[in-house]
Amino acid sequence: MARITRYIVKELLLVFGIALTGMSLFLILGVVAVEAVREGLGMTAVVRLLPYALPVAMRFAIPATILFAVCSVYGRLSAANEMLAIKSLGISPSTIIFPAVALSFLISIGNLWLNDVAVSWGETGMNRVILQSVEQIAYSRLRTHKSYSNSHGLVIRVDDVRGKKLIRPVISYPISDDSRPLDILADEAELSYDEEKLALVVSFKNVILDGDKISGRLPGTVTQEIPLWIASKKGKLSNSPSGYALNQLPAETSKQTARTRELEQRAATAAATAYLLGETESFDEPDWSNQIARLNGEHSRLNRLYTEPWRRFATGFSCLFFVLVGVPLAIQVKTADFWTTFALCFIPILLIYYPLLAFGVAQAKSGDLPPYVVWAGNGFMLVWGLFLMRRVMRH
């Protein structure tokens, strides 16, 4: 029995390792290529992106490659009638299936850790490389297209670029969520990146400011720091719940709960006061609407914080549930053509599992359903896998 177990584990690890290496390299090149094209990165920045892209690529590759491995190994065993021979010796099929299930459980734990590394280190590192290249990227875009913009609201348009001088630039960027972007017009400007402050520093000549809170004309030379909003001093590049490591989520959830309750109490006090004083018309004023909008935003973020651990564990342990389906299906199909078996498993996963996961995440984030609904896709895989396992055990 130990020899059979060792043989199966060895074959699974061999196929899994080869497939994971190939798919990871393919996905890494894809991730880096997309970022390089989108941001206009140079070769040095592309090379620096590679180590950060590794965990990002592997977290997507691992579930598919472990499924591919079990389809290959158990498909060959079944096609060679080795499963039939094992049964004829009075050995339960569960003995043959257990190594794959145990291995997939361990890989799921590793995949959960890798998900954590990908969001808290990999994506953060990629964004830092892009930030550190922002000056080079901006000048490259401005020279070729006369405009530059990023996903955080910064827009720069120029008439011309001479050396490092921007001729008649118009720069627009958001200074708060509740006002329109600040527009800065100048005769000339020059860009530089401050790595310590994670900000784009712009030296203007003869400035005109146009915004809701700031406006006017400033002659002479003026220096302005434009914050790049995805950065923070803690090393995170986003305050989105998906950007936190698992061990940071409980503390952040507690802080968010306290903020939400404080806003609820303020809103309830303001509403009660308005009713007592008969000033219900204040509910139609912008201040009240802004207060309610902010409260809804805090509730939304709290729901996303509640959802994130469930989502992280659900996607991490998808490896286990994929294997629970892949092993018995490969045994039943009885073909050495592992691509056929893999397609029979993976197509329903694409059509059912991932839509169920996306539906659960969306409903949990909106607060319409409890967070554990994100496990609906894994639940489907479990039911399907147990049904197939039952048939393998009986026949």
C-alpha positions as CSV (number, residue, x, y, z in Angstrom):
1,M,0.0,0.0,0.0
2,A,2.8,2.4,0.9
3,R,4.4,1.7,-2.5
4,I,1.2,2.6,-4.4
5,T,0.8,5.8,-2.3
6,R,4.4,6.8,-3.0
7,Y,4.0,6.2,-6.7
8,I,0.8,8.2,-7.0
9,V,2.2,11.1,-4.9
10,K,5.4,11.1,-7.0
11,E,3.5,11.2,-10.3
12,L,1.2,13.9,-9.1
13,L,4.0,16.1,-7.9
14,L,6.0,15.5,-11.2
15,V,3.0,16.5,-13.4
16,F,2.0,19.3,-11.1
17,G,5.5,20.8,-11.0
18,I,6.0,20.7,-14.8
19,A,2.5,22.1,-15.5
20,L,2.8,24.8,-12.8
21,T,6.2,26.0,-14.1
22,G,4.9,26.3,-17.6
23,M,1.6,28.0,-16.8
24,S,3.2,30.3,-14.3
25,L,5.8,31.5,-16.8
26,F,3.1,32.0,-19.3
27,L,0.9,34.0,-16.9
28,I,3.9,36.0,-15.6
29,L,4.8,37.1,-19.1
30,G,1.1,38.0,-19.6
31,V,0.8,40.0,-16.4
32,V,4.0,41.9,-17.0
33,A,3.2,42.5,-20.7
34,V,-0.2,44.0,-19.8
35,E,1.3,46.3,-17.2
36,A,4.2,47.3,-19.5
37,V,1.8,48.2,-22.4
38,R,-0.7,49.9,-20.2
39,E,1.8,52.0,-18.3
40,G,4.5,52.4,-21.0
41,L,7.2,50.8,-18.8
42,G,10.9,50.6,-19.9
43,M,12.9,47.4,-19.9
44,T,14.4,48.0,-16.4
45,A,11.0,48.4,-14.9
46,V,9.7,45.3,-16.6
47,V,12.6,43.2,-15.1
48,R,11.9,44.7,-11.7
49,L,8.2,43.6,-12.1
50,L,9.0,40.0,-12.6
51,P,9.5,38.8,-9.0
52,Y,6.3,40.6,-7.9
53,A,4.3,39.1,-10.7
54,L,5.3,35.6,-9.7
55,P,2.9,35.1,-6.7
56,V,0.2,37.0,-8.7
57,A,0.5,34.5,-11.6
58,M,0.9,31.4,-9.4
59,R,-2.3,32.0,-7.4
60,F,-4.3,31.7,-10.7
61,A,-2.2,28.8,-12.0
62,I,-2.2,26.4,-9.0
63,P,-5.9,25.4,-9.0
64,A,-5.9,24.6,-12.7
65,T,-2.5,22.8,-12.6
66,I,-3.5,20.5,-9.7
67,L,-6.7,19.6,-11.5
68,F,-4.6,18.9,-14.7
69,A,-2.2,16.7,-12.6
70,V,-5.0,14.5,-11.2
71,C,-6.7,14.2,-14.6
72,S,-3.4,13.1,-16.1
73,V,-2.3,10.6,-13.4
74,Y,-5.7,9.0,-12.6
75,G,-6.7,9.0,-16.2
76,R,-3.6,6.9,-17.1
77,L,-4.1,4.6,-14.2
78,S,-7.7,4.0,-15.2
79,A,-7.0,3.6,-18.9
80,A,-4.3,0.9,-18.1
81,N,-6.9,-0.9,-16.0
82,E,-4.7,-0.5,-12.9
83,M,-7.7,0.7,-11.0
84,L,-9.6,-2.5,-11.9
85,A,-6.6,-4.6,-10.8
86,I,-6.4,-2.8,-7.5
87,K,-10.1,-3.4,-6.8
88,S,-9.6,-7.1,-7.7
89,L,-7.1,-7.4,-5.0
90,G,-9.7,-6.2,-2.5
91,I,-8.1,-2.8,-2.1
92,S,-10.7,0.0,-1.6
93,P,-10.6,2.8,-4.2
94,S,-10.5,5.3,-1.3
95,T,-6.9,4.1,-0.7
96,I,-5.9,5.2,-4.1
97,I,-7.9,8.5,-4.0
98,F,-6.7,9.6,-0.5
99,P,-3.1,10.6,-1.6
100,A,-4.6,13.1,-4.1
101,V,-7.1,14.5,-1.6
102,A,-4.4,14.9,1.1
103,L,-1.9,16.5,-1.3
104,S,-4.6,18.9,-2.6
105,F,-5.4,19.9,1.0
106,L,-1.7,20.8,1.6
107,I,-1.5,22.6,-1.7
108,S,-4.7,24.5,-0.8
109,I,-3.0,25.8,2.4
110,G,-0.1,26.9,0.3
111,N,-2.4,28.5,-2.2
112,L,-4.2,30.4,0.6
113,W,-0.8,31.7,1.8
114,L,0.1,32.6,-1.8
115,N,-3.1,34.5,-2.2
116,D,-2.1,36.5,0.8
117,V,1.4,37.2,-0.5
118,A,0.0,38.1,-3.9
119,V,-2.2,40.9,-2.6
120,S,-0.1,42.2,0.3
121,W,3.4,41.9,-1.4
122,G,3.1,41.1,-5.1
123,E,0.5,43.7,-6.2
124,T,1.9,46.2,-3.8
125,G,5.4,45.7,-5.3
126,M,4.2,46.0,-8.8
127,N,2.4,49.3,-8.0
128,R,5.6,50.6,-6.3
129,V,7.7,49.8,-9.4
130,I,5.1,51.6,-11.6
131,L,5.1,54.6,-9.1
132,Q,8.9,54.8,-9.2
133,S,8.7,54.8,-13.0
134,V,6.0,57.5,-13.1
135,E,8.3,60.3,-14.2
136,Q,9.7,58.3,-17.0
137,I,6.3,57.0,-18.1
138,A,4.7,60.5,-18.0
139,Y,7.5,62.1,-20.1
140,S,7.4,59.2,-22.6
141,R,3.6,59.5,-23.1
142,L,3.7,63.3,-23.2
143,R,6.4,63.3,-25.9
144,T,4.5,60.8,-28.1
145,H,0.8,61.5,-27.4
146,K,0.9,65.0,-25.8
147,S,-1.2,63.6,-22.9
148,Y,-0.8,61.3,-19.9
149,S,-3.4,59.9,-17.4
150,N,-3.5,57.2,-14.8
151,S,-6.2,55.2,-13.1
152,H,-6.2,57.5,-10.0
153,G,-7.5,60.7,-11.7
154,L,-4.3,62.4,-12.7
155,V,-4.5,63.9,-16.3
156,I,-1.8,65.9,-18.0
157,R,-2.0,67.6,-21.4
158,V,0.7,69.6,-23.1
159,D,1.2,71.5,-26.3
160,D,4.8,70.3,-26.6
161,V,7.8,68.8,-24.6
162,R,11.2,70.3,-24.9
163,G,13.8,68.4,-23.0
164,K,12.2,68.1,-19.5
165,K,10.1,71.3,-19.9
166,L,6.4,70.9,-20.6
167,I,5.1,73.7,-22.8
168,R,1.6,75.1,-21.8
169,P,0.6,72.2,-19.7
170,V,-2.9,71.6,-18.2
171,I,-2.8,69.3,-15.2
172,S,-6.0,68.0,-13.6
173,Y,-6.2,65.8,-10.5
174,P,-8.7,65.2,-7.7
175,I,-8.1,66.8,-4.3
176,S,-11.2,65.3,-2.5
177,D,-14.1,63.0,-3.3
178,D,-16.8,65.7,-3.0
179,S,-15.4,68.3,-5.4
180,R,-14.4,68.4,-9.0
181,P,-10.8,68.0,-9.9
182,L,-8.4,70.9,-9.6
183,D,-7.2,72.2,-13.0
184,I,-3.7,73.8,-13.1
185,L,-2.7,75.8,-16.2
186,A,0.8,77.1,-16.7
187,D,3.2,78.5,-19.3
188,E,5.8,75.9,-18.5
189,A,6.3,73.0,-16.0
190,E,8.8,70.3,-15.1
191,L,8.1,66.9,-13.5
192,S,10.0,64.9,-10.9
193,Y,9.1,62.0,-8.6
194,D,9.6,62.2,-4.8
195,E,10.0,58.6,-3.7
196,E,9.9,59.4,0.0
197,K,6.5,61.2,-0.2
198,L,5.3,59.0,-3.1
199,A,4.2,62.1,-4.9
200,L,4.7,63.7,-8.3
201,V,6.4,67.1,-7.8
202,V,5.7,69.7,-10.5
203,S,7.5,73.0,-10.9
204,F,5.2,75.5,-12.7
205,K,5.8,78.9,-14.2
206,N,3.0,81.4,-14.2
207,V,0.1,79.3,-12.8
208,I,-3.7,79.6,-13.1
209,L,-5.7,77.5,-10.6
210,D,-9.3,76.5,-11.3
211,G,-11.1,74.4,-8.7
212,D,-14.1,74.4,-6.3
213,K,-12.0,75.2,-3.3
214,I,-8.9,76.9,-4.8
215,S,-8.8,79.3,-7.7
216,G,-6.6,82.3,-8.8
217,R,-3.4,83.3,-10.6
218,L,0.1,82.8,-9.2
219,P,2.9,84.5,-11.2
220,G,6.5,83.3,-11.1
221,T,7.6,79.8,-10.2
222,V,5.4,77.6,-8.1
223,T,6.1,74.0,-6.9
224,Q,3.1,71.6,-6.3
225,E,3.1,68.1,-4.9
226,I,0.5,65.8,-6.5
227,P,-0.1,62.8,-4.3
228,L,-0.4,59.4,-6.0
229,W,-3.5,58.2,-4.2
230,I,-2.7,54.5,-4.2
231,A,0.1,55.0,-1.8
232,S,0.3,55.0,2.0
233,K,3.1,55.1,4.6
234,K,2.4,51.6,5.8
235,G,3.5,50.0,2.6
236,K,0.0,49.2,1.3
237,L,-0.9,50.7,-2.0
238,S,-4.6,50.7,-1.4
239,N,-7.1,50.9,1.4
240,S,-9.3,48.4,-0.4
241,P,-10.0,45.3,1.8
242,S,-8.5,43.1,-1.0
243,G,-5.1,44.8,-0.4
244,Y,-4.8,43.7,3.2
245,A,-3.1,40.5,4.5
246,L,-5.4,38.1,6.3
247,N,-3.8,38.9,9.7
248,Q,-4.5,42.6,9.1
249,L,-8.2,42.2,8.4
250,P,-9.5,41.7,12.0
251,A,-8.0,44.9,13.2
252,E,-9.1,46.9,10.1
253,T,-12.6,45.4,10.5
254,S,-12.8,46.6,14.1
255,K,-11.7,50.1,13.1
256,Q,-14.2,50.2,10.3
257,T,-17.0,48.9,12.6
258,A,-16.2,51.7,15.1
259,R,-16.2,54.4,12.3
260,T,-19.5,53.1,10.9
261,R,-21.2,53.0,14.3
262,E,-20.0,56.6,15.1
263,L,-21.5,57.8,11.8
264,E,-24.7,55.9,12.5
265,Q,-25.0,57.6,15.9
266,R,-24.4,61.0,14.4
267,A,-27.0,60.5,11.7
268,A,-29.5,59.2,14.2
269,T,-28.9,62.2,16.5
270,A,-29.2,64.6,13.6
271,A,-32.4,63.0,12.4
272,A,-34.0,62.9,16.0
273,T,-33.0,66.6,16.5
274,A,-34.6,67.6,13.2
275,Y,-37.8,65.8,14.0
276,L,-38.0,67.3,17.5
277,L,-37.5,70.8,16.2
278,G,-39.7,70.3,13.2
279,E,-36.9,71.0,10.8
280,T,-37.5,68.1,8.5
281,E,-36.7,70.2,5.5
282,S,-33.1,69.8,6.4
283,F,-33.3,66.3,5.0
284,D,-33.4,67.8,1.6
285,E,-30.2,69.8,2.1
286,P,-26.8,68.7,0.6
287,D,-25.2,68.2,4.0
288,W,-27.7,65.5,5.0
289,S,-27.3,63.8,1.6
290,N,-23.6,63.9,1.9
291,Q,-23.8,62.4,5.4
292,I,-26.0,59.5,4.2
293,A,-23.8,58.9,1.2
294,R,-20.7,58.7,3.4
295,L,-22.6,56.4,5.8
296,N,-23.5,54.1,2.9
297,G,-19.9,54.1,1.8
298,E,-18.7,53.1,5.2
299,H,-21.3,50.3,5.3
300,S,-20.2,49.1,1.9
301,R,-16.5,49.0,3.0
302,L,-17.5,47.1,6.2
303,N,-19.4,44.5,4.1
304,R,-16.3,44.1,1.9
305,L,-14.1,43.6,5.0
306,Y,-16.5,40.9,6.3
307,T,-16.4,39.2,2.9
308,E,-12.7,39.2,2.2
309,P,-11.6,36.4,4.6
310,W,-14.4,34.1,3.3
311,R,-13.4,34.9,-0.3
312,R,-9.7,34.4,0.4
313,F,-10.3,31.0,2.0
314,A,-12.8,30.0,-0.7
315,T,-10.4,30.7,-3.6
316,G,-7.4,29.2,-1.7
317,F,-9.2,25.9,-1.0
318,S,-10.6,25.7,-4.5
319,C,-7.7,23.2,-5.2
320,L,-9.2,20.7,-2.8
321,F,-12.6,20.9,-4.3
322,F,-11.3,20.7,-7.9
323,V,-9.5,17.5,-7.0
324,L,-12.6,16.0,-5.4
325,V,-14.2,16.2,-8.9
326,G,-11.2,15.6,-11.0
327,V,-10.1,12.3,-9.5
328,P,-13.4,10.3,-9.8
329,L,-14.1,11.8,-13.2
330,A,-10.7,10.7,-14.5
331,I,-11.3,7.2,-13.1
332,Q,-14.7,7.0,-14.8
333,V,-13.7,8.4,-18.2
334,K,-10.9,5.7,-18.5
335,T,-8.8,7.5,-21.1
336,A,-5.1,8.3,-21.2
337,D,-6.1,11.5,-23.2
338,F,-5.8,13.7,-20.1
339,W,-6.8,16.8,-22.2
340,T,-10.3,15.3,-22.7
341,T,-10.7,14.6,-19.0
342,F,-9.4,18.0,-18.1
343,A,-11.8,19.7,-20.4
344,L,-14.7,17.6,-19.0
345,C,-13.8,19.0,-15.5
346,F,-12.7,22.5,-16.3
347,I,-15.5,23.6,-18.7
348,P,-18.2,23.1,-16.0
349,I,-15.9,24.8,-13.5
350,L,-15.7,27.8,-15.9
351,L,-19.4,27.8,-16.5
352,I,-20.7,27.1,-13.0
353,Y,-18.1,27.4,-10.3
354,Y,-16.6,30.8,-11.2
355,P,-20.1,32.5,-11.8
356,L,-21.3,31.1,-8.5
357,L,-18.1,32.5,-6.8
358,A,-18.6,35.9,-8.5
359,F,-22.3,36.0,-7.6
360,G,-21.5,35.1,-3.9
361,V,-18.8,37.8,-3.7
362,A,-21.1,40.4,-5.2
363,Q,-24.0,39.6,-3.0
364,A,-21.9,39.5,0.2
365,K,-20.2,42.8,-0.6
366,S,-23.5,44.5,-1.1
367,G,-24.8,43.1,2.2
368,D,-27.7,41.3,0.6
369,L,-26.4,37.8,1.6
370,P,-24.1,36.7,4.4
371,P,-20.4,36.4,3.7
372,Y,-20.3,32.6,3.7
373,V,-22.3,32.6,0.4
374,V,-19.0,33.0,-1.4
375,W,-18.5,29.3,-0.7
376,A,-21.5,28.5,-3.0
377,G,-19.1,27.5,-5.8
378,N,-17.1,25.2,-3.5
379,G,-20.4,23.7,-2.3
380,F,-21.3,22.9,-5.9
381,M,-18.0,21.2,-6.4
382,L,-18.3,19.2,-3.2
383,V,-21.8,17.9,-4.1
384,W,-20.6,17.0,-7.6
385,G,-17.4,15.4,-6.3
386,L,-19.3,13.3,-3.7
387,F,-21.7,12.1,-6.4
388,L,-18.9,11.0,-8.6
389,M,-17.0,9.4,-5.7
390,R,-20.0,7.4,-4.7
391,R,-20.2,6.0,-8.3
392,V,-16.5,5.1,-8.2
393,M,-16.8,3.3,-4.9
394,R,-19.9,1.3,-6.0
395,H,-18.5,0.3,-9.4
